[in-house]
Amino acid sequence: MSARPRDPGTFRVLMGWFWRGYLHRHAGLVAFAMVLMAVEGGMLGALSYMMQPMFDKVFVEGDQAALWWVGFGILGIFIVRAIANVGQRVMLSVVEQRTAAGLRHDLLDHLMTLDGSFHQTHPPGYLLQRVQGDVDAVKALWTAIITGAGRDMISLVILLGVALSVDWVWTLVACIGIPLMLVPANVAQRFVRRRSREARDLGAGLATRLDEVFHGIVPVKLNLLERYQSNRYRALTRRLVRAEVRARIGSAALPGLVDIMAGLGFLGVVVFGGQQIMAGEKTIGEFMSFFTAIGFAFEPLRRLGAISGVWQAAAAALERLKELMETPATVLSPARPVPAPTGTPGVELRDVTLNYGDTPVLRGASLRAAAGQTTALVGASGAGKSTVFNLLTRLIDTSSGQVLVGGTDVRDLALPDLRGLFSVVSQDAALFDDSLRENILLGRSDVTDARLAEVLEAAHVSDFLPNLSDGLDTQVGPRGSALSGGQRQRVAIARALLRDTPILLLDEATSALDAESERTVQQALDRLSKGRTTLVIAHRLSTVRGADKIVVMEKGRVIDEGRHDELLSRGGTYARLHDLQFRNEGPTAEARATKPVADTEPPAPAQPSLWARLFGR
């Protein structure tokens, strides 16, 4: 998942992309800040220029009048420099924060448009590092470049101008060390670039590891994996520290080379200029003006050298951000969408194939779920049942074939219109770290208190609401950890009731619940499924005896369909699976399945089952 190595000369391309996408929105502030930086940088030149009259007129000749105008002139230089410095820092801070915020927002918006295959190959920790760490690195980069161009480059030009005005030969002598640092500087830049890319990759790995540990803290504890995970994290951390330190060494070497060059230049100027002063060819004021200008010039030169290190360190981050932003979304709304079907539509798959890379998932699957009826999808894990749900909602698209809702191809519908037809309740009710109210409303502001109370009652959320410390304003914790499994499921059902969509997708919504919670959730699902086209993924065949149609899937194909008794009488795969399940669950399992309260998954066969109660005849 690391960024592809690119030519080191991509500065113009990457910064051009960043300017067009983000910085140009604040071009006025950037321009004004650069003017202030130019003023700030110019003041160094003015200060070095004032050294000559200060030494020659005031200190050597003792000119009383010159004392005052030179003194007030220097005071004015520092006042102007202070004002310019504060102004440009405030403006750059505004632009920096707004630009970083805009980049993060755009990146998040874009990542949410990408399909499931992208998110399967890019774990959350990797994306977190891109959105947070890489944006911070880019923020530091452009600030350094703007500052270098607006202040340091102008300071350097003005200071060198002052030095040249005093003596061009001295200036050449002062710059004698520049050719000597070109090759080492180039080597240091390449070294920093490699180490920085390695550090960014390791940072993404650390973020991924933390994400997996925190989200899987329960299995980590139950399987005694604390030391194992700690050792893995420690090993990654050591590699990151080593890469970061090596990158910093390379970055520090660049201004260090400037210092060596400055030392050689000063040595040459002192030896060469000192002889001229002792011979009376130059004044002390001229030397001090030159010496101050060159001394000031080496500081912006050091900072410009450091910018090279910053660029090398941030280039990998900017490359990744550009690469992510240019990753095309493959599931898009059509240019001219058709109106969404009205009423209670049925759904259909016609000869659908789907591949994940070279792996076939669906192989010419065809099925139909009639409007207003309940259709169950059964089969072994990996048969393609959940993939059908993903195709219906266009989380992924088919490789070939058609997926129809109400007779309309889903690819002809706008994505918001299509997904507005579905409500999904699964065994993993994903809640956000927010209040219970927000987890039900999900940002909607058009829900009246009466409607919300009706939904809470129908979903049985009102049963446990009095037990919460802050009622609807209670924080549910990360992924709903402050609620029980049954409570989370009821919140998910409340969401679905509030959406009030014509099609309901149920993915083993009660398989992980205890008997009491399952009974309560079943009552809420019973209300939810009335008058809707309902598709159910079921692993236990006893739970779907009463479905209007049972579709049997195997290895990505639909191999049989019909009612429970029809499928049993044909003696095919469904009958074999049925016999196997009931043989494993015991001799009385089938008798229990005919009752309103059905069996549950082993090892608790007496626990009531939602689907047998919901669909039993």
WOSUL-V448677 format. One record per residue. N is the residue number from 1. OMEGA is omega in whole degrees, -180 to 180 (none if undefined). D_CENTER is the distance of its C-alpha to the mean C-alpha in whole Angstrom. Layout:
<<N	OMEGA	D_CENTER> <N	OMEGA	D_CENTER>>
//
This chain:
<<1	178	14> <2	-180	15> <3	178	15> <4	177	19> <5	-180	21> <6	178	23> <7	180	26> <8	-179	26> <9	-179	27> <10	-178	24> <11	-176	24> <12	-179	25> <13	-176	23> <14	180	20> <15	175	21> <16	177	22> <17	-178	19> <18	179	18> <19	-178	21> <20	-176	21> <21	-169	18> <22	-172	18> <23	-176	20> <24	178	23> <25	-178	22> <26	-174	24> <27	-180	26> <28	179	29> <29	179	28> <30	-179	27> <31	-180	31> <32	178	32> <33	180	30> <34	175	32> <35	179	35> <36	177	35> <37	177	34> <38	177	37> <39	179	39> <40	179	38> <41	180	38> <42	-180	42> <43	176	43> <44	177	43> <45	178	45> <46	-180	47> <47	179	48> <48	178	49> <49	-179	51> <50	180	53> <51	-177	54> <52	178	56> <53	-180	58> <54	-179	58> <55	-175	59> <56	-175	62> <57	-173	63> <58	-172	62> <59	-177	63> <60	-177	65> <61	180	67> <62	180	67> <63	-177	66> <64	-179	66> <65	-180	65> <66	180	62> <67	-176	61> <68	-177	60> <69	175	58> <70	-180	56> <71	179	55> <72	176	54> <73	179	52> <74	177	50> <75	179	49> <76	178	48> <77	-179	46> <78	178	44> <79	179	44> <80	-179	43> <81	-180	40> <82	180	39> <83	180	38> <84	-180	37> <85	180	34> <86	-178	33> <87	-178	33> <88	179	31> <89	179	28> <90	-179	28> <91	179	27> <92	178	25> <93	178	23> <94	-179	23> <95	-179	21> <96	-177	19> <97	180	17> <98	180	17> <99	179	16> <100	179	13> <101	179	12> <102	180	13> <103	178	11> <104	-180	8> <105	-179	9> <106	-179	10> <107	178	7> <108	179	5> <109	-179	9> <110	-179	9> <111	179	7> <112	176	9> <113	-176	12> <114	-172	12> <115	-175	14> <116	-178	15> <117	177	16> <118	-177	13> <119	174	11> <120	-178	14> <121	179	14> <122	-176	10> <123	-178	10> <124	-179	7> <125	178	8> <126	-178	8> <127	176	4> <128	179	4> <129	178	7> <130	-175	6> <131	-176	4> <132	-173	7> <133	-177	10> <134	178	10> <135	177	10> <136	179	13> <137	179	14> <138	178	15> <139	178	16> <140	-178	19> <141	-173	19> <142	177	20> <143	179	22> <144	-178	24> <145	179	25> <146	179	26> <147	179	28> <148	-179	30> <149	-173	31> <150	-176	32> <151	-171	34> <152	-180	34> <153	178	35> <154	176	38> <155	-178	39> <156	-179	40> <157	-179	41> <158	-179	43> <159	176	44> <160	176	45> <161	177	47> <162	-180	49> <163	180	50> <164	180	51> <165	178	53> <166	-179	55> <167	-178	56> <168	179	54> <169	177	55> <170	-179	54> <171	178	50> <172	179	51> <173	-178	52> <174	-177	49> <175	-175	46> <176	-175	48> <177	-176	45> <178	-179	43> <179	-176	44> <180	-176	44> <181	-174	40> <182	-178	38> <183	178	38> <184	179	37> <185	179	34> <186	177	33> <187	-180	33> <188	179	31> <189	179	28> <190	179	28> <191	180	28> <192	-178	25> <193	-180	23> <194	-178	23> <195	-180	23> <196	177	20> <197	177	18> <198	-179	19> <199	179	18> <200	178	14> <201	-180	15> <202	176	16> <203	176	14> <204	177	11> <205	178	14> <206	179	15> <207	178	11> <208	-180	12> <209	178	15> <210	180	15> <211	-179	13> <212	-179	16> <213	-177	18> <214	178	17> <215	-180	17> <216	-174	20> <217	-180	22> <218	176	25> <219	176	26> <220	-180	25> <221	-175	28> <222	-179	30> <223	177	30> <224	-176	31> <225	-177	28> <226	-179	27> <227	179	29> <228	-179	27> <229	179	24> <230	179	25> <231	178	26> <232	180	23> <233	-180	21> <234	179	24> <235	177	24> <236	-179	21> <237	179	21> <238	178	25> <239	179	23> <240	179	20> <241	-180	23> <242	180	25> <243	-180	23> <244	-180	22> <245	180	26> <246	177	27> <247	179	25> <248	178	26> <249	179	29> <250	179	29> <251	180	27> <252	-179	30> <253	-176	33> <254	174	32> <255	176	34> <256	177	36> <257	177	38> <258	178	38> <259	179	40> <260	178	42> <261	180	43> <262	179	44> <263	178	46> <264	180	48> <265	179	48> <266	178	50> <267	-180	52> <268	-178	53> <269	-179	54> <270	-179	55> <271	-176	58> <272	-178	58> <273	-180	58> <274	179	60> <275	180	63> <276	179	63> <277	179	63> <278	178	66> <279	179	68> <280	-179	68> <281	180	66> <282	178	63> <283	177	62> <284	179	60> <285	178	59> <286	-180	57> <287	-178	56> <288	176	54> <289	179	53> <290	-177	52> <291	179	51> <292	-180	48> <293	-179	47> <294	178	46> <295	176	45> <296	-175	43> <297	-177	41> <298	178	40> <299	174	38> <300	177	36> <301	177	36> <302	-180	35> <303	177	32> <304	174	31> <305	179	32> <306	178	29> <307	177	27> <308	177	27> <309	177	26> <310	179	23> <311	-180	22> <312	-179	22> <313	-175	20> <314	-176	17> <315	-180	18> <316	179	16> <317	-179	13> <318	176	14> <319	-179	15> <320	180	12> <321	178	10> <322	180	13> <323	179	13> <324	-178	10> <325	-180	11> <326	174	14> <327	-174	13> <328	171	16> <329	-176	15> <330	178	18> <331	-174	19> <332	172	20> <333	178	23> <334	-180	26> <335	180	27> <336	-177	30> <337	176	29> <338	179	32> <339	179	33> <340	177	32> <341	-180	35> <342	-180	36> <343	178	38> <344	-175	37> <345	169	36> <346	179	36> <347	-176	34> <348	170	35> <349	-180	34> <350	175	36> <351	-174	36> <352	170	32> <353	179	31> <354	178	28> <355	168	26> <356	-173	23> <357	178	24> <358	-176	28> <359	178	28> <360	178	29> <361	173	28> <362	-175	31> <363	179	34> <364	-178	36> <365	175	35> <366	176	37> <367	179	37> <368	174	38> <369	-174	37> <370	-179	40> <371	176	39> <372	-179	40> <373	180	40> <374	179	38> <375	-179	37> <376	174	36> <377	-179	35> <378	180	36> <379	-178	36> <380	175	34> <381	-178	31> <382	-180	29> <383	179	32> <384	-176	29> <385	-180	29> <386	177	26> <387	176	25> <388	178	28> <389	-179	26> <390	178	22> <391	-180	25> <392	-178	26> <393	180	23> <394	166	22> <395	172	19> <396	177	20> <397	-179	23> <398	169	27> <399	173	28> <400	-178	31> <401	-176	33> <402	171	32> <403	-173	31> <404	172	33> <405	-177	32> <406	-180	36> <407	-179	37> <408	177	34> <409	-177	32> <410	180	28> <411	177	27> <412	-178	29> <413	171	28> <414	-177	25> <415	178	22> <416	179	22> <417	180	26> <418	-175	26> <419	174	23> <420	178	25> <421	-170	28> <422	163	27> <423	-177	26> <424	173	25> <425	-178	26> <426	-179	25> <427	177	26> <428	-179	23> <429	-176	22> <430	176	19> <431	-180	19> <432	180	17> <433	-175	17> <434	180	20> <435	177	23> <436	-180	25> <437	-179	26> <438	178	22> <439	177	22> <440	-178	25> <441	-180	24> <442	174	21> <443	-180	21> <444	179	24> <445	-176	27> <446	-177	30> <447	179	31> <448	178	34> <449	180	35> <450	180	38> <451	179	35> <452	179	33> <453	179	36> <454	180	37> <455	180	34> <456	179	34> <457	-178	37> <458	-179	37> <459	-179	34> <460	172	36> <461	-179	33> <462	179	36> <463	-178	37> <464	-177	35> <465	180	34> <466	-179	37> <467	-180	36> <468	-173	33> <469	-177	33> <470	178	32> <471	-180	32> <472	-180	30> <473	177	28> <474	176	28> <475	-174	24> <476	178	23> <477	179	21> <478	-180	18> <479	177	18> <480	-174	22> <481	179	23> <482	179	26> <483	175	27> <484	180	29> <485	179	28> <486	178	31> <487	177	30> <488	179	26> <489	180	28> <490	175	30> <491	178	27> <492	179	25> <493	176	29> <494	175	29> <495	-177	26> <496	178	27> <497	-179	31> <498	177	29> <499	176	28> <500	-179	31> <501	-177	30> <502	-177	33> <503	-177	31> <504	177	30> <505	-178	28> <506	-177	29> <507	179	28> <508	-170	30> <509	-179	29> <510	-172	32> <511	-177	32> <512	-174	31> <513	173	33> <514	-173	36> <515	-177	39> <516	179	39> <517	-179	36> <518	-180	36> <519	180	39> <520	-180	38> <521	179	35> <522	179	37> <523	178	39> <524	178	36> <525	178	35> <526	177	38> <527	-176	38> <528	-172	35> <529	-177	36> <530	176	39> <531	-178	39> <532	169	36> <533	-172	36> <534	172	34> <535	-175	33> <536	168	33> <537	-177	31> <538	174	34> <539	177	35> <540	-175	38> <541	-180	40> <542	-176	43> <543	-176	40> <544	-180	40> <545	-174	44> <546	179	44> <547	178	42> <548	177	43> <549	175	42> <550	179	40> <551	-179	39> <552	-179	39> <553	179	36> <554	178	36> <555	174	34> <556	179	33> <557	170	36> <558	-175	38> <559	179	41> <560	175	43> <561	-179	43> <562	175	45> <563	-176	46> <564	-177	46> <565	179	50> <566	-178	50> <567	178	47> <568	-177	49> <569	-179	53> <570	174	51> <571	-178	51> <572	-178	48> <573	-179	44> <574	-180	44> <575	179	47> <576	178	47> <577	180	43> <578	-180	45> <579	-180	48> <580	-179	46> <581	-177	44> <582	176	47> <583	179	49> <584	-175	46> <585	176	46> <586	-173	50> <587	-177	53> <588	-175	52> <589	-178	48> <590	177	50> <591	178	52> <592	-177	49> <593	-180	47> <594	-179	50> <595	177	49> <596	178	47> <597	-174	45> <598	-179	44> <599	175	43> <600	-179	40> <601	174	38> <602	11	40> <603	-180	41> <604	-172	42> <605	-178	44> <606	-176	46> <607	-179	42> <608	179	42> <609	-179	40> <610	-167	38> <611	177	38> <612	177	42> <613	-175	43> <614	-174	41> <615	-178	42> <616	179	45> <617	none	49>>
//
